[in-house]
Amino acid sequence: MDCKFVINQQVICIAAEWFGTLVFPIQYPKKGEKYTIRSIFIGKDDLGQESPSLHLNEIHNPPCNTNVGFMEQGFDWRGFKPLDEKTTDISDFYEILKKIPQRISQKELTS
C-alpha cells in the first residue's frame, strides 16, 4: 500500500468506472470531479485484498453490506489523485513588486 492521502485533502477522481457487488445503486464519484477526503479506512476489494478506501465529504451514501461489514461504501484510493494546488512562482513576486511604488533614497532627494 502506498496511499499518502490525508483527511481533508482535496483530490480529483481519475476512475472512469467503479466496480463492486452492491445490490442497490449508490452515488459514485465522477471522473474529473473534485472531492475532499472525509475519512480513510482499510477496505477490501471484490477479491478480498485489503486496500485503503476513502469516504468523501461530497458523497454520503447509506450504510450497506460491504466486504468489511455493514457501513457506508468507500471508494478505492487508486481512483483518485491529489488535486494540484497552485504553487508560488518567483514571477508572482515580481508582479507584486511592480505594483509597489519605487523608493527614493535620501541621496537622490538631496541631489
N, CA and C of each residue as an Amber inpcrd file, in Angstrom:
protein
   333
   0.8410000  -1.1820000   0.0000000   0.0000000   0.0000000   0.0000000
   0.8820000   1.2390000   0.0000000   0.5410000   2.1650000  -0.8610000
   1.3300000   3.3800000  -0.9790000   0.4280000   4.6090000  -0.9140000
  -0.6380000   4.5190000  -0.1660000  -1.5980000   5.6140000  -0.0570000
  -1.0360000   6.6920000   0.8570000  -0.8910000   7.9030000   0.3260000
  -0.3690000   9.0160000   1.1240000  -1.4010000  10.1140000   1.3050000
  -2.6610000   9.7800000   1.0820000  -3.7140000  10.7610000   1.2720000
  -3.9290000  11.0250000   2.7560000  -4.4710000  12.1950000   3.0620000
  -4.8100000  12.5610000   4.4390000  -6.2270000  13.1250000   4.4660000
  -6.8310000  13.0810000   5.6370000  -8.1820000  13.6230000   5.8000000
  -8.1600000  15.1180000   5.4980000  -9.1800000  15.5950000   4.8240000
  -9.3810000  16.9780000   4.3700000  -8.5660000  17.3370000   3.1380000
  -7.8140000  16.3910000   2.6010000  -7.0620000  16.6500000   1.3710000
  -8.0240000  16.6750000   0.1920000  -7.7820000  17.5820000  -0.7360000
  -8.5930000  17.6260000  -1.9470000  -7.9710000  16.7210000  -2.9950000
  -8.8430000  15.9490000  -3.6490000  -8.4160000  15.0020000  -4.6670000
  -9.3070000  15.1540000  -5.8900000  -8.8600000  14.5800000  -6.9880000
  -9.6660000  14.5610000  -8.1990000  -9.8580000  13.1050000  -8.6000000
 -11.0600000  12.7740000  -9.0180000 -11.3660000  11.4000000  -9.4150000
 -10.7670000  11.1300000 -10.7930000 -10.0250000  10.0140000 -10.9040000
  -9.4220000   9.6250000 -12.1820000 -10.0090000   8.3100000 -12.6960000
 -10.9170000   7.7190000 -11.9400000 -11.5270000   6.4420000 -12.3390000
 -12.7380000   6.7090000 -13.2290000 -12.7650000   6.0390000 -14.3720000
 -13.9030000   6.1870000 -15.2790000 -15.0790000   5.3310000 -14.8300000
 -14.7770000   4.2070000 -14.1740000 -15.8310000   3.2900000 -13.7190000
 -15.4950000   2.7800000 -12.3370000 -16.5390000   2.4240000 -11.5830000
 -16.3800000   1.8170000 -10.2660000 -17.0310000   0.4540000 -10.3010000
 -16.3800000  -0.5260000  -9.7180000 -16.9030000  -1.8930000  -9.7160000
 -17.1820000  -2.3210000  -8.2880000 -18.1710000  -3.1490000  -8.1250000
 -18.4990000  -3.6390000  -6.7980000 -19.6160000  -4.6640000  -6.8730000
 -19.9840000  -5.1790000  -5.7170000 -21.0110000  -6.2150000  -5.6690000
 -22.2640000  -5.7330000  -4.9510000 -22.4860000  -4.4350000  -4.9220000
 -23.6650000  -3.9030000  -4.2390000 -24.9220000  -4.2420000  -5.0300000
 -26.0060000  -4.5120000  -4.2910000 -27.2540000  -4.8950000  -4.9600000
 -28.1900000  -3.7070000  -5.1660000 -27.8450000  -2.5490000  -4.6350000
 -28.6700000  -1.3620000  -4.8770000 -27.7600000  -0.2060000  -5.2590000
 -28.2880000   0.7470000  -6.0100000 -27.4310000   1.8410000  -6.5010000
 -27.0100000   2.7930000  -5.3840000 -25.7960000   3.2840000  -5.5120000
 -25.2900000   4.3150000  -4.6160000 -24.6960000   5.4140000  -5.4900000
 -24.3800000   6.5190000  -4.8820000 -23.7410000   7.6070000  -5.6140000
 -22.2460000   7.3150000  -5.6780000 -21.6890000   7.4010000  -6.8790000
 -20.2690000   7.1530000  -7.0870000 -19.5580000   8.4490000  -7.4740000
 -18.2660000   8.5550000  -7.1900000 -17.5020000   9.7050000  -7.6780000
 -17.4720000   9.7060000  -9.2000000 -17.3910000  10.8920000  -9.7770000
 -17.3680000  11.0280000 -11.2360000 -15.9840000  11.4760000 -11.6880000
 -15.5080000  10.8830000 -12.7540000 -14.1920000  11.2010000 -13.2810000
 -14.0910000  12.6990000 -13.5830000 -12.9740000  13.2970000 -13.1380000
 -12.7300000  14.7130000 -13.3800000 -13.2900000  15.6430000 -12.3130000
 -14.0930000  15.1000000 -11.3820000 -14.6840000  15.9290000 -10.3250000
 -13.7410000  16.0180000  -9.1280000 -13.8320000  17.1370000  -8.4170000
 -13.0070000  17.3910000  -7.2400000 -13.7620000  16.9470000  -5.9860000
 -13.0380000  16.3100000  -5.0490000 -13.6190000  15.8310000  -3.7980000
 -12.6660000  16.1180000  -2.6410000 -13.2180000  16.0770000  -1.4160000
 -12.4290000  16.2540000  -0.2020000 -12.5490000  14.9800000   0.6200000
 -11.4220000  14.4570000   1.0820000 -11.4260000  13.1990000   1.8380000
 -12.0010000  13.4380000   3.2330000 -13.0250000  12.6690000   3.5640000
 -13.6830000  12.7410000   4.8770000 -13.0750000  11.7370000   5.8520000
 -12.7770000  10.5350000   5.3720000 -12.1360000   9.5240000   6.2150000
 -11.4060000   8.5210000   5.3300000 -10.4530000   7.8260000   5.9570000
  -9.6650000   6.8050000   5.2710000  -9.7100000   5.5560000   6.1350000
  -9.9610000   4.4210000   5.5180000 -10.0270000   3.1690000   6.2670000
  -9.5370000   2.0270000   5.3770000  -9.2460000   0.9090000   5.9790000
  -8.8200000  -0.2670000   5.2090000 -10.0610000  -1.0280000   4.7830000
 -10.2760000  -1.0820000   3.4840000 -11.3840000  -1.8280000   2.9120000
 -10.8630000  -3.0670000   2.2120000 -11.7630000  -3.7440000   1.5160000
 -11.3790000  -4.9250000   0.7340000 -12.0260000  -4.8270000  -0.6290000
 -11.2810000  -5.2320000  -1.6480000 -11.8570000  -5.2600000  -2.9850000
 -12.6530000  -6.5560000  -3.1730000 -13.2170000  -6.7590000  -4.3530000
 -14.0430000  -7.9500000  -4.6000000 -13.2580000  -9.2530000  -4.5040000
 -11.9300000  -9.1790000  -4.5650000 -11.0830000 -10.3710000  -4.4290000
 -10.6390000 -10.5900000  -2.9870000 -11.0700000  -9.7070000  -2.0870000
 -10.7180000  -9.8350000  -0.6830000  -9.3830000  -9.2280000  -0.3130000
  -8.7620000  -8.5220000  -1.2350000  -7.4800000  -7.8700000  -0.9720000
  -7.7050000  -6.5740000  -0.1930000  -6.9600000  -6.4000000   0.8930000
  -7.0750000  -5.1700000   1.6770000  -6.4560000  -4.0060000   0.9180000
  -7.1250000  -2.8770000   0.9980000  -6.6620000  -1.6860000   0.3050000
  -7.2930000  -0.4580000   0.9640000  -6.5480000   0.6470000   1.0660000
  -7.1560000   1.8550000   1.6330000  -8.3680000   2.2990000   0.8130000
  -9.3740000   2.7300000   1.5260000 -10.5890000   3.2410000   0.9030000
 -10.9000000   4.6080000   1.4850000 -11.6420000   5.3850000   0.7250000
 -11.9420000   6.7640000   1.1140000 -13.4400000   6.9950000   1.2410000
 -13.8120000   7.7830000   2.2260000 -15.1330000   8.4020000   2.2760000
 -14.9110000   9.8610000   1.9010000 -15.8480000  10.4250000   1.1730000
 -15.6990000  11.7810000   0.6460000 -16.7530000  12.7200000   1.2360000
 -16.3630000  13.9520000   1.5150000 -17.3100000  14.9360000   2.0650000
 -18.4980000  15.1550000   1.1460000 -18.2770000  15.1000000  -0.1450000
 -19.3160000  15.4420000  -1.1140000 -20.2820000  14.2840000  -1.3990000
 -19.9490000  13.0910000  -0.9260000 -20.8070000  11.9180000  -1.1730000
 -21.1000000  11.2370000   0.1620000 -22.3730000  11.1120000   0.4740000
 -22.8150000  10.4030000   1.6770000 -23.8360000   9.3580000   1.2370000
 -23.4670000   8.0940000   1.2890000 -24.3650000   7.0040000   0.9400000
 -24.8420000   6.3260000   2.2160000 -26.0020000   5.6740000   2.1600000
 -26.4910000   4.9700000   3.3520000 -25.6220000   3.7450000   3.6400000
 -25.5600000   3.3220000   4.9010000 -24.8090000   2.1050000   5.2180000
 -25.3970000   0.9080000   4.4650000 -24.5210000  -0.0260000   4.1250000
 -24.9380000  -1.2370000   3.4280000 -23.9420000  -2.3490000   3.7560000
 -24.2170000  -3.5530000   3.3140000 -23.2760000  -4.6550000   3.4990000
 -22.1290000  -4.4830000   2.5230000 -20.9240000  -4.3130000   3.0640000
 -19.7300000  -4.1790000   2.2400000 -18.8180000  -5.3730000   2.5170000
 -17.6800000  -5.4200000   1.8690000 -16.7250000  -6.5100000   2.0910000
 -16.0750000  -6.4630000   3.4680000 -16.2590000  -5.3600000   4.1950000
 -15.6970000  -5.2460000   5.5470000 -16.7810000  -5.0430000   6.6070000
 -18.0300000  -5.2880000   6.2550000 -19.1110000  -5.1790000   7.2260000
 -20.1830000  -4.1890000   6.7880000 -21.1050000  -3.9170000   7.6940000
 -22.2250000  -3.0150000   7.4230000 -21.7770000  -1.5910000   7.6920000
 -21.5720000  -0.8270000   6.6320000 -21.0930000   0.5480000   6.7480000
 -21.3040000   1.2760000   5.4290000 -21.0130000   2.5520000   5.4250000
 -21.0790000   3.3120000   4.1780000 -20.0080000   2.7950000   3.2240000
 -20.3770000   2.6310000   1.9660000 -19.4280000   2.1760000   0.9490000
 -18.3250000   3.2010000   0.7620000 -17.0760000   2.7450000   0.7600000
 -15.9410000   3.6190000   0.4890000 -15.4760000   3.4200000  -0.9450000
 -14.5080000   4.2110000  -1.3560000 -14.0040000   4.1550000  -2.7280000
 -12.5000000   3.9400000  -2.7160000 -12.0510000   3.0430000  -3.5830000
 -10.6430000   2.6730000  -3.6620000  -9.7820000   3.8990000  -3.9130000
  -8.7610000   4.0720000  -3.1060000  -7.8870000   5.2470000  -3.1860000
  -7.2190000   5.3850000  -4.5400000  -7.0410000   4.2690000  -5.2440000
  -6.3600000   4.3110000  -6.5450000  -7.2030000   4.9970000  -7.6180000
  -8.4560000   5.2950000  -7.3020000  -9.3230000   6.0040000  -8.2400000
  -9.1960000   7.5190000  -8.1420000  -8.2140000   7.9840000  -7.3580000
  -8.0580000   9.4230000  -7.1280000  -6.5930000   9.8250000  -7.2260000
  -6.3750000  11.0920000  -7.5000000  -5.0250000  11.6500000  -7.4100000
  -5.1310000  12.9750000  -6.6780000  -4.0410000  13.4080000  -6.0400000
  -4.0870000  14.6840000  -5.3270000  -4.4120000  15.8170000  -6.2910000
  -5.1950000  16.7550000  -5.8130000  -5.5040000  17.9280000  -6.6150000
  -4.2600000  18.7950000  -6.6460000  -3.8310000  19.1730000  -7.8310000
  -2.6600000  20.0280000  -7.9540000  -3.0150000  21.4120000  -7.4530000
  -2.4190000  21.7570000  -6.3340000  -2.6440000  23.0890000  -5.8020000
  -1.6250000  24.0270000  -6.4180000  -2.0410000  25.2440000  -6.6480000
  -1.1460000  26.2280000  -7.2670000   0.0690000  26.4450000  -6.3710000
   1.2100000  26.3700000  -6.9770000   2.4350000  26.6420000  -6.2390000
   2.8760000  28.0710000  -6.5460000   3.5540000  28.6670000  -5.6020000
   4.0190000  30.0340000  -5.7880000   5.2630000  30.0280000  -6.6650000
   5.2760000  30.8890000  -7.6250000   6.3810000  31.0160000  -8.5670000
   7.0220000  32.3790000  -8.3430000   8.2990000  32.5090000  -8.6280000
   9.0040000  33.7820000  -8.4340000   8.3580000  34.9100000  -9.2430000
   7.7430000  34.5570000 -10.3670000   7.0870000  35.5830000 -11.1760000
   5.9180000  36.2250000 -10.4250000   5.3150000  35.4780000  -9.4990000
   4.2450000  36.0560000  -8.6740000   4.7880000  37.2210000  -7.8480000
   5.9980000  37.0680000  -7.3240000   6.5950000  38.1320000  -6.5160000
   6.9900000  39.3320000  -7.3740000   7.4630000  39.0810000  -8.5790000
   7.7970000  40.1890000  -9.4740000   6.5610000  41.0270000  -9.7790000
   5.4330000  40.3720000  -9.9620000   4.1890000  41.1020000 -10.2260000
   3.8020000  41.9710000  -9.0270000   3.9990000  41.4600000  -7.8310000
   3.7010000  42.2450000  -6.6260000   4.6250000  43.4500000  -6.5470000
   5.9060000  43.2230000  -6.8160000   6.8740000  44.3230000  -6.7420000
   6.5900000  45.4270000  -7.7590000   6.0580000  45.0650000  -8.9120000
   5.7330000  46.0650000  -9.9310000   4.6560000  47.0320000  -9.4380000
   3.8120000  46.5800000  -8.5360000   2.7180000  47.4080000  -8.0380000
   3.1360000  48.3300000  -6.8980000   4.3220000  48.1150000  -6.3290000
   4.8050000  48.9350000  -5.2280000   5.5710000  50.1190000  -5.7990000
   5.2260000  51.3260000  -5.3630000   5.9730000  52.4960000  -5.8630000
   7.4500000  52.3650000  -5.5060000   8.2950000  52.8390000  -6.4030000
   9.7310000  52.7720000  -6.1560000  10.0950000  53.6910000  -5.0060000
  11.0350000  53.2410000  -4.2070000  11.5140000  54.0800000  -3.0980000
  12.6560000  54.9360000  -3.5940000  12.6860000  56.1500000  -3.1170000
  13.7370000  57.0780000  -3.4980000  14.6900000  57.2120000  -2.3150000
  15.9670000  57.0290000  -2.5650000  16.9560000  57.1050000  -1.4820000
  17.1430000  58.5650000  -1.0340000  17.6830000  58.7130000   0.1660000
  17.9530000  60.0420000   0.7250000  18.9210000  60.8020000  -0.1750000
  19.8850000  60.1100000  -0.7540000  20.8720000  60.7330000  -1.6200000
  20.1970000  61.3210000  -2.8600000  19.2190000  60.5880000  -3.4010000
  18.5140000  61.0860000  -4.5930000  17.6740000  62.3150000  -4.2710000
  17.1350000  62.3840000  -3.0420000  16.3220000  63.5260000  -2.6540000
  17.1580000  64.8030000  -2.5100000  18.3730000  64.6770000  -2.0850000
  19.1980000  65.8430000  -1.8400000  20.0250000  66.2520000  -3.0600000
  20.0070000  65.4780000  -4.0830000  20.7940000  65.8130000  -5.2850000
  20.0640000  66.7780000  -6.1720000
